[in-house]
Structure formats: C-alpha cells, structure tokens
Amino acid sequence: MTEYPISFERPGADPADPRGAVLHTPTQVPDAPAAALPAQARAGETPSTPSTATPCGKGKEPASSADTTGPGPEHSQPSAAEPDTHRPRPVPESVPDSRQDRPQSGGPERRKGQGLAPGRPTPMRRDGDRLRFVGAATRRIARGIDLDEIVMGLCRATVPTFSDAILVYLRDPLPVGDERPTGPLVLRLRRTDRIPAERDTEGAGFSPALQPEPAELTELDSLGAELCEVRPGSALAEVLRGVRPVFTDAPAAHAALPELLGEGGETLVPGGQRAILAPLRGRRRVIGAALFLRRPERLAFEADDLLVAAQLATHSALGIDKAVLYGREAYIADELQRTMLPEHLPRPTGVRLASRYLPAAETARVGGDWYDAIPLPGSRVALVVGDVMGHSMTSAAIMGQLRTTAQTLAGLDLPPQEVLHHLDEQAQRLGTDRMATCLYAVYDPVSHRITIANAGHPPPVLLHLGGRAEVLRVPPGAPIGVGGVDFEAVELDAPAGATLLLYTDGLVESRLRDVWTGIEQLREKLAATAQLTGPDHPPPLEALCDEVLDMLGPGDRDDDIALLAARFDGIAPSDVAYWFLEPEDAAPGRARRLARRALSRWGLEELSDSVELLVSEVVTNAVRYASRPVTLRLLRTDVLRCEVGDDVPQLPRLRQARATDEGGRGLYLVNRLARRWGATRLSTGKVVWFELSKTAQQ
C-alpha cells in the first residue's frame, strides 16, 4: 500500500484547503482540468498505455476534456500491474483523468473532493498519514516546557493540517500533582487558534479574496475570555467523564455545546461531523477540553480522526500536568533560594553594601551560593560569602543551615577563624560529603581595619580610591567539611573610600578559563571601571556590581554567582570618644561628665540631659556586677551612639518594675527615651548600646 505524505511535511502545502493539504502542482493553468492520482485497475482489465505527458500516469489513458469534471474515488490505489510502488507526484494539469464514468464507493461527502481546482492539495486519508501526523504533532507538543508552550504546540500542530480552528479549555485553577481540587469544576478558555483571514499567498498561503473567512470561525474570537462552570450531572459533565473524543453532532455532545460555548455558541459549530470535542485527562483527572473545528466546505472528520484527536488530547493533557507540576517545583525552589538569601542588606555605620545573585540557569534556580552581612557590636560588620558544592535542593538546604550557623556564631562575636572552625564541624555533622567554601571578614570602621579568614574560597579583591585594584593575600585554607584543619586569619588595612569585592567562583571560573585567569580579568575590570570616575571619586557601588557582571561572556555561566561589594567609609577619629571606667561607685558620675564634654565638643548640647540620664543608668548597671574596667564609647555618625561594655555575659532584660522595687527602671527609661537600643553578648562579656537622633542638627 502506497502511503501519501501529509501537509506539514511538504513545502508548498495550502493550509486553507478544505480537504487537508499535501501537494501542489508545479504550475497553474486557469482553464486546465483537475488531475487525479492513478487508480487501481479493476479485476480482468488491461492496464492502459502510459502517457508520455505525465511522469505519474502509469497505466492511464488520456480522456476527453468533457469527462474531467466528474467525481473520482477519494481513496486511490496504485495499479495492480505496476511492479514498483512510489510516492505520488503532482500530475500535470494537461493530463485528464480517464476514470470519470467509474462507479464510486462512499457517500456524496467523499465524492465532493475530486472536483478540485488546479494546484489544490489532496487530503490526508491514509493510516500512514495519520500516524506520521500524530508523531510529528506529539513531538511538537512535547517540546514545550511550560503551560503556554504546550497549549501553543497543540494549536500550531493541528491548525490547519487537522482542523481549521481549535479551542482549548483548562481548569481554573489547575490542580497540581495529587492535590484534590476544591470548589466546582470551572473551565477557562485558555487559547483559540484558527486559519487567519489573511495569509501570505506565496508558498502555503491562500488569497482571502478567493477563500473568504467563514463567519462561524471569525466569531470564535468573541469567546476568548469566557468561563464555563461544569454543573454536576450536566451534558458537558457527562462528556468529560467519558474521556473519549466525540463528534459534536452526537446528541450528548451537541447538548454540551451551549454550556461550553455559552448561549448561542452551538450555532458557531459546523454540522455534519465537522467538530470533535475531546476531553483532556491528566494523570488523575480531567483538566480541560479541546474543540476541533472544520469549515463547512472542507471534508468532514472520519471515524479514524477520533483516534487522532484522542492521541493529541492525551499527550497534551499529560504535558500540561507535568508542566504545572514543574512550575510548582520551580516556584518552591525559587522561594527556597530567595528565603535562604538576605532579603535586604543592613545599613551598618561606616560601610555601604551592594549585592548580586545570578543562578546558573533559569531552569535550575537553586544552588549553594550565598552571601550575608551581619552587624556586630561596636559598629562592626561581618561580611560572608560561601559556595556549597552542587546545584540541587539539597545544596540549597545545606547552604541555609550553614548560613544560619554563621549568623549564630557571628552573634557570639567569635574571631573569623573560630567561625570557620565551627562551620567545618557543622558541615561534618550534616554528612560526609557536605563540602563548601567560605570567606568570613570583619570590618571595624573605627580602626579602619579588616580581619579575614578563608576556607578554600577565591581571594577577595580590594579596589583603592586611586583606582588600583589588588588581590588580597589571604591564606586559602581547606574547604569546609574536610575536618581536622586549622584556619588562619589575617588583619589588613581598610582605608576609607576603598571597595572590597567578595564573590563565588562562578564569576571567575568557567569551561573557557581557569580561576586565576578569571581573577586577573576581574582585577583589570575593576581598575578600568575606577578610571572612568577619576582618582578622587570611587565608582557608584550598584553600577560597579553591574559592570563586574558584564565581564561574563556567552559561555561563562557554568555556575551560580554570588557577589557582595562593601564600600568602606569608616568613622573619623574626631567622631569617636572612648574611655575606661573602674567598677566603683563614682563611675556613673564620671561617665556623665565625660559624655557632657564630648557633646559640647560636637555641638550637641541639646542632647546632654537625655544622654547623661541614659549613660548613668547603663553604667550603674554595669559597675554593679563587673569585676574589670567598664568601657564607654560615644560615636557621632548620622546618629549618636553610646556603647557600654563589661565582663559579665548575662544580658539585661526589660521588665516592669513594681512600685516597691528599688531598681529595674534603668532599661525602662532607655527603652522610652532612646531611638534604638540593644544588648549583645561577646566572648569577653557583653555590650549594651543605645542610639539617639541628633535633634540639635535637625
């Protein structure tokens, strides 16, 4: 049996043909009669003499021009006398058909298709054609990843090869996985597609003047925003429950059209088996429906077309089910990654911060890279960047645990090398193969110094105010999770105006370059960017981060990228006042006098009463329990900050003092008068601090 190719596999197919496109004749002669494919010879007949005018006319005799208008058989078979079978080719229009008086099989609907104009394609009728169409259509549907791509693939695969128009309805909302939908079944018209009113007349197009758009298909555009609630026990509910595609001229399906399309919508559907209603069933339940439509002048659907519609509906429904599940998993992964990273960076005194995070790919947004900035006592700030091995949900979970551990250790004000040591122990408790790199730095804006410890991470780059960029010499150390190794910290100068850049290896390492080549390119990029703003003005921090990311080429995105930039402003020595107080009864009075002098020097005399009262209360509480000298420090920045430190680790708690209590009112006054206050435990004790607005300058 000879199989004929289908429309979408051959160039020059006319999608507007009412019979389904396959082949065009090479040229069109206006008055030439239609050509037909060779027919199978009857039993006992002698094959006709082949014509020299047609390459495909084996066993065919020319007929008179008067006989070319009669209908021919719809399914043509190759002659029994032909020793070789081959794919049919276009028959030249000058060769008429010699089988016009032959009795036809099938109803009048099938006999209509033979009177085609020159150049019109032959329809898809063979089982092989349908198999090839279903294979190509399902491949196109399977290429989609998200919901819209799959629905669009279904529409583009069926229009115009299988149908002239299609309407796709989906549940609103779509259930995810095994979750049971709540509420009534509501279908939303997700997408419609039809043969457009105008096509390019070259190639597969058609002229709208010759083929006007039927009103029924044009009016389908008005149904684009409708919702349909499927009532239990209704005709539409029964059709959807049946799962199998049905012709809409069947009584049950015809009764379901008004519910699906709205009142009067059934009048838009052509009759005579030219519409198929196919339920879309996913893994667990029906998730929608598809309506395939053909024009009245096109051949009606056949019984085998129901199988084609069933295959299209099944593949589309399963793809939609997986797309929805994938979308939910991607949403969960994205939310997990977002919650693992800081939502907003803090604004510590003396340093400005900016950050960036780029996943390795849009389809794998979770990873193990993280960054953090943690305020510490004494206006210091801890800068952290790390990278957990892998790009999975497990890596993201481990990253979250390590980040939480680092925040807890930073709250204890441990040295950087001790923080990495405890992170290494935590990684070993999480598993034997939990590896990560990390860099932990502590910046002190008062001393303009930074202390850095490294655990197998790429070294940071420091951009000086004059435009010079240097890679800091930090001992590399072993990655976190190795165990049994010591970490070393170094203390370096952090001059005002300099910018420290912490990053993960995804920024400097890829398949096209090694890590040290990437670090050198990063250093050159920072230096070139600093030259644009001049030697006396550092580049804007946000713009600097964008410029750094612009150094990535098309093949440089092999890994996640975490970037943290810190601009060191520092606190000038003239804005700092620092004293030691012996733990004695006279310490509160001395603290009041020292604070008054400092405020007078800074021009903040209006704050003297409030500051003296609060300093007296906090120092009194410190010297009551301290055994070593108490520290008192005043910092003038955008606010006035007071810090009192002692060697007692117990943190004070705010409580409501009773009328008969002699104490307990100091923190109550601090809480009422201060802009902010807090207490932080240190390795050597604690620090109680409070802040006041500089109302004298406002």
N, C-alpha and C positions, 0 to 999 in steps of 0.2 A: 504494500500500500504506500502510495506516494504521500508524503507529508508536506503541506504547504506552509511557508513561513508566515509569521504573524506580523502585524503592522509595525510594532515598535522595533522590530529587528531589521527593517529595511528602510533605507533612505528614500525620500520622496513619497512617503505614505500620507494620505489625506485623512486627518483625524475627524473631519466633518462628514465623512461618507456614511450614509445610513446603514451600510452593511458591515462595517468594520474593515479597516484599511489593511492592504497587503502590498499590492504592486501598482505602478503606473505604467502606461505605455510610454515609449520614448518620446513620441510627438503626438500632437492633437490635430486632427483634420476635422474641420467643423461639420462637414457633411458625410463623413465616413460612418459606416455602421459599427455597432459594438462587436467586439471579438469575444470568443468563448474559449475556454480551455478544452483540450481534447477529451472526448468521452469514450467510455469503454464500449467496444464492439459487441453487438448482440450475438448470441449463440447462433452459429450457422452462417454468419455474414462474413463476407470477404473484406478485409480492410481496404480502404480507399487508397488511391495513388497519392503519395505525398506531394504536397505543393512546393514548388521551388520558391514561392514568395514568402513563406513563413518558416522560421527556424524551429518552431514548436508545433507545427501542424502535421505531425506524423499520422498517417492513416486517415487523412481528411481531404475531401474534395471540395473545391470551391462551389458555393451556392450562389444563386441569383440574389441581387440586391433586394428583391421584394421579399425574400424569406428571412432577412436578418432581423426583422422586428419581432419575430415570435419568441416566446419564452423558451428557455432551455432548462435542463436539470440543474438543481442547486449543487448537489454533490457530484462532481465529475471524477471518473476513474480513468487511469491510463489504459490504452488498448491492450487486449489480450495478446495481440500479435507482436507487441513491442518487446524486443529482447532485453532492453535496458530501461530502467526507470530513472528519472532525473527530476530535479526541481523544475516546476513550470516557469516559464519566462513570459514576458509580455508578448501577446500576439499582435502583429502589425494590423493596423486598422483596415488595411486594404483587403484582408482575407476574411470573407464572411463565414458564418457557421453553416455547416451542411446538415445539421440535425434539428431543424426547426419544426418539422412535422412529426417528430417522435413523441409518443405519449409520455406524459410527465408523471412522476410519482410525487406524493406530498400534496398539501393543500395549496390554495391560492396564495397564501402568505409567502411560501417558499418560491413560487414562480414569479413573484414580483421582481426579484433581484436580478434577473437576467437582462432586463432592458436597461443596462447601464450606459451612460454617456461615455464617449471616448475618454480614456485616461482615468476613469473611475476605478478604485481598487476593488478587489474581490474579497469576500468576507472570510472571517475565521470560523471554520466549521469542523475541522478535523480534531480528533482527540489529541494528536500530537501537538497541534497548535495550542490547544488549551493547556497542555502540560508545560509547554515552553513559556506560555504567558504567565501561568501560575508561578513557575520557577523564577522568572525574571521579576515578577511583581513582589513575591515574598522576599527576594534578595533586596529589593529597593526598600521595602518596609523594615527589614532587619538592619539596614544601615543607620536608622535613626537611633539616637541615644535618649533624647528627652521626649516628652509627650508630644510637643508640637511637630517635631521632625517625623515621628511615626505616623501621626494623622496626615501630615502633608504627603508622606510617602505613599500612603494608601490612596489619597486623592489623585496624585500625579500618575500613579501606576494604572489606575482604572479609567481615567478620562484622558483621551476619548477612545482608547482601544476597546475597553469592555463596556463602557456606558458613556452617555453624553453628559450626565450630571450625577453628582453624589452628594448626599447629606450625611454627616457624621454626628451622632448624638452620644454624649457621655454623661455618666453620673455626675451629679453636683452635690456634695463634693465626692471625689473618687476615693474609695476605701483603699487603705494601704495595707498590703500583706494580708495577715489573717484577722485584722480587726473587723469587727462587725459594725456595719453602718447603722447609724441611728436616724430615726425620723423616716418620713416617707421617701419613696424612690422618686427622685427628680432627675430628669434628663435635660441637659443643656445642649443647644446646637453649637457644637464646637467649631465646625468648619463646613463650608459648602464649596464645591468646585464644579464648574461646567465649562463647555466649549465656549470661549469668548465670542462676542458678537463680531469682533474684527480679528483677523489673523493675517500674518504675512503670507501673501499669495505665492511666494517663492517656496519651493520645497514642498512641505506638508501642509501649507495653508489653503485657505479657500476664500473666495470672494463673498462678502456679505450681500452684495447685490444679487448674486446667483443663489445663495443659501441664506435667506433671512432667518434671524433668530426666532424660534417659536415663542409665543407669548408665555406658554407654560413654564419654560426654562428660565425666561427672563424674570418672571415673578418670584422665582425661588429666592432672589436676593432679599426680598422683604421678610424672609423667615430667619434672618441671621441672628436675632437677639432674643429668640423665644425660649421660654422654659416650659417644660412639659412634666406635669406630675402624674405618675402612673398610679392610677387608683387600683387597689386590690380587687381582683375579680373582673376587671375590665377586659375588653378585647385586646388592647395593647399588652396588658399583663400576661394574658394567655399566650400571645405570640412570642413574647420574650421568654416565657417559661419553656416554650417548646424548643428553643435554642436553634433549630434548623431554619435556614432561609426559606422564604415562601414568596410566591408571586402575589402581588397586591390585588389581583383580580379574584383571589380566593375570598370567600365570604368573611372569614375571621380576620384576615389581613386588611381587607377593604374597610371593615368596621373599625380597625385600629388607626386608620389614617387620620380621621378628624381629631383624635386625641393626640396624635403625634405632631401633626402639622397645624393644628388649630382649626377653627370653624371655617369651612370652605376650602381647606387645604387639599382635600381629596380631589378637588376639581383640577388641580395643577398636575396631577399624576396621569400620564397617558394610559389608556386601556390596552387590552389585548396582550397581556404578559410582557409589557414593556417597563415594568418596575419590580424590583426584588427588595424585600425587607429582610435584612439579615441581622439577627441579634449578635452582639459582641459579648462573648463569655470569656472571662479570665480564668484564673486558676480556681477560684472559689465560687464566683457568682457572675451574673450578667452585669456588665459595666457600661453597656450602651447599645446602640443600634446604628446600622448603616443602611441607607436607602439608595439603591442604584436605579437610575432612570435612563430610558432611551426615548428618542424623538419618535413621533408618530410615523414619519416616513421611513424610519430605519427598521430593519428586520427585528422582530420580537425576540426576546430571550427564549432559549430552548431549555429542555429539562436538564441537560448536562451543565448549563450555566448556573444552576443552583449549587452544583458541586464546586464550581469556581468561586462563587460568592461565599460558600462555606469556608473554603480554604483562606480566602482573603480576610474574612471576619475572624477566623481562629488565630491566624498569625498576627493580625493587628491587635486583637484583644490581649494575647499573651505578651506582645511587645509593650502595650500600654501598661499592663500590670507590672512588668519589670521596670519600666521607666518610672512609674510612680514610686515603686519601692526604692529604686536607685536614687530618685530625687529626695526621698525622705532620709536615706542614709547619708547622702551628701549634705543635706541640711543639718543633720545631727553632727556629722564630722566638722562642718564649718562652725557650728555653735560651740562644739567642744574646743576647737582650736582657738576661737575668739575668747572664750572664758579662761583658757589657760594663759593667755597673754594679758598684760595690763590694759584695761580699757582707756585709762587716761594716765599720763605720766605726772608724777608730782612736780611741784614747783618749789624745790628747796632753795634756801638762801645761798646766793653766791654762785649758782650754776644754772644754765639753761639747757634744756634737753629736747631732743627730737628723735624719732624712731621710724623705722620702716620694717614691714614684714611682707615677703613675697613667697607664696607656695611654689613648689616645684612645677606643678601643672594645675590647671583648673579642675581636672578630673581627680586629682589627689591633693586636696587642700590641707590634709592633716600631715603633720610632721613633728619632729622632735626639737626644732629650733625655738629658742625663747630668749627674751631679754627682760630686764627689770631694773628699776631704780627705786631704792629703798631709803627713805630719810632715816638718819641716825642721830643720836644725841650730839649736842654741841654743833648743830647746824651742818654736820657732815652728811654725806650721801654715799650709799653703796651702789655701784654700777656693776650689773651682772649680765653676761651673755653666755649661752650654752647651746650645745647641739647633741641630742640623743641619737644614737645610731638607728637608722630606718625611717620610713615614711608611712607608717601604719597607725591605726588607732592605738595599738599597744605603745608605740613610741610616744604618741601624744599623751597617753596616760602616765607613762613614766616621767615625761617632761613635767607634767603637772605636779607629780609628787616631789620631784627634785626642786622645782621652783618653790613649792610650799616649804620644803625643808630649808632652803636657802633664806627665805624670809624669816623663818623662826630663828635660825642661827644669827641672822643679822640683828634681830631684835635683842639678842643677848650681847651684842657688841663684841663678838669674838673677832680676833685678828683674821685677815683673809686666809692665811694658810690653815688656820684651825677650821674655818668654814669649809674649805675644800676637803679637809681630812674627814669631817663628819659627813659630807656629801658622798665621799667614797664609801664609807661604811654603810650609808643608807642604800646606795646602789647595790652593794653586795647582798644586803638583806632582801632586796627586790628580786634577785635572781643572779645566776652565774654569768649570764651573757648580757647583762644590762650595762652597756658601755656608753659613756658620754664624755664630751669635752666641755670645759667651763673656764671662764676667766672672771675673777672677782677682784674689784678695785674699790678702794675707799678714798674719797676726796674730802680734804679738810679745807674749807675756804678761808679759814683764819690763818693757818700756817702756809697756805698755798703749796701743799704737798699732796701726793697721791701714793697710796700703797697698793701694789698689785701682786696677785698670786695667780699662777696659771696651771691648768691641768690639761695639757695636750692640745690647747687651743691656739689658733693663729694669733700672732702678736698684734697688739693694738698699734695704731698709727697716730702720732701727735702732730697736728698742724699748728705751727707757731704763728704769731701775729705778723711777722715779716713775710710770710709766705713759704717758709721752709717746712717741709714735711719729713718726719723721721719715723722709722720703725723702731719702737721701743725695745730695748734689750731686756727681755723678761725670761727667766728660766722656764723652759717649756713644760717640764713635769710630765707625769704619766696621766693618761685619761682616767676619769672617774670610773670606778668599778674594777680596776686592776687589783687593788688591795696590796697592803704591805709596803707602800711607798710614802716617802715624805715629800711635802710640798714646801716650797721656798717663796718668801715674799720679798719684794724689793720696794724701796721708797724713793720716789723721784720728784723732781720739781714740777709743779703745775702752774706756770706763770699765767697772770691774768691776760685774757684775750686769746689764749690757746684753745684748740679744739681737739678733744680725744675721740677717736673713732673706734668703736668696738663692733665686731662683725663675726659672722659664721663663715665657714669655708665655702659655702655656696657662692659667695661673692667673688672669690679669687681663684677657685679651682673648678675645672671642667674637663671634658674629654679633649679639648683643644689646647689646654695649657696646664702646667703644673702649678702648685700652690705658691711657690716663691716667685714665679713669673707673674702670677696674678697680684701678689702683694706689691711687687715693684710697679706694676701698672697702676695699682690703686694709689701708691705714693705719688707717682707722676701726675695722676688725675687731680689729686688734692692740691698739689703745688700749682698746677696750671689754673685751677679754679680760683685759688687765692690771688693769683696775679691779676685777675680781672677786676678786683675791688681795690687794689692798691696795697701798699705795705702797712698803712696805718688803720685800715678798716677790714676786719675779718668778714668773710662772705656770710650772707644770711644762712642760718642753720638749716631751715627747711629746704632752701634752694640747694644747699650743699649736699644734702641727702639725695635729692633728685639727680644732681649731676653725677654723684657716685654710681647710682643705679644705671645711668645712661651709658656707662662703660661696658655694660653687658652686651655681647653680640648675640646673633640668632642661635648659635649653638652653645651658649654659655649658661643656660638654665637647666642644669642637671640636678640641682639640689635646692632645698629651701634656703631662703636668705633672711637673716635677722640682722638688723642694723640699729645701733644706738650711738648717737652723737651727743657729746657733752661739751658745752662752751663754758670755760672757766672764767667767771667774773671775779670771784674772790671777795673778801671783805678787807677793806683797807685797815691798817693798824690803828689809824686815828679813830676808827669807829668801834674799837674794842676796848673794854675796860675789864681787868682781871685782877682778883685779889684772893689771898688765902686768909682764912679766919680761924683762929684757935677755938676749939669747942669749949667755950666758957660763957658765963652769964653776960659778959659785956659784949659778946659778938653781935647780937642784934642791934645794939645802939651804934656800934662801929659800922655795921653794914648800912644803916640808914644814912650816916654822914658821908660815906663813900659814894653811895648812889646819888645823893644830893649834889655833890661836887661834879660828878660825871654829867648829870643832866644840865647843870649850869654851864659846863663847858660846851655842850652840844646845843645849847639854846632851847632846851625842853623843860624849862622851869615849871610850866603848867602841869606837867606830869609828876611833879615832886611829891605831892600829897599821896597820890594813889600808889606810886612806886615805893615810897618809904613804908606805907602800911603793908603792902603785899610782901616786900622783901623782909620786913621784920617778922611777919608770921611764918614765912617759909624757913628763914634762918633759925628762928626759935625752935621749930620742929626738928631741924637737922641737928643742932648742937645738943638737944635733949638726949639723943641716943648715940651720937657719933663719938668715936674714940680717936679719930685722926682729924687733922685740919679740914675745915669745910671750904669749898671753893665757891666764889661768887663771880659771875661774869655777866656783863651787860654788852649787848650787841645792838648797834644802830644800823639798820638797813631800811627797808620800806616800812618796817615796824620796829618797835623797841622790844627786845627780847631779853629776859632775865633768866639765868640758869644757876641753880644752887645744887652742888654735888656733895655727897658724903659717902662714908664707907659702910652704910647699913643697907643690905639688899632688899629689905621689906619695903614694899611700895605703899604709900599712904592711900587711904580710901576716903572718899567723900561720904559723910554721914550727917544726919540731922541731930544736932546736939540738943539735949533736954535743958529745961530751964535751970535745973540744979547742977548741971555739969560745969566744971571749971575750964575744960578745954573742948576741942573738937570743932571750934568755929573758924580756925585759920583757913582751911581749904574751902569752907563755905564762902568766906569773903573773896578768896581767889577766884572761885567759880562765878561769883556775881560781878566782880569788877574787871576781870581780865577778858581780853578778846578771845584768847585760846589758852589752854594750859594742859599739862600732862606730866607723866612720870615714866621714866624709862630705867629699867634695870641694866646695870653694867657689870662687867666681870669684876670690878673693884668696888661695887656698891650701886648707887643709883643717882639719877639726876632728876630734879623737879624743876620744871620751867613754866613760864607764862609769857604772854605777849600782850602788848598794849598798842593801840593805834597812836600815831604821832599827831594828836589833835592840835598841837602847838603850831604845826606847819600846814594844816589843812584849812 
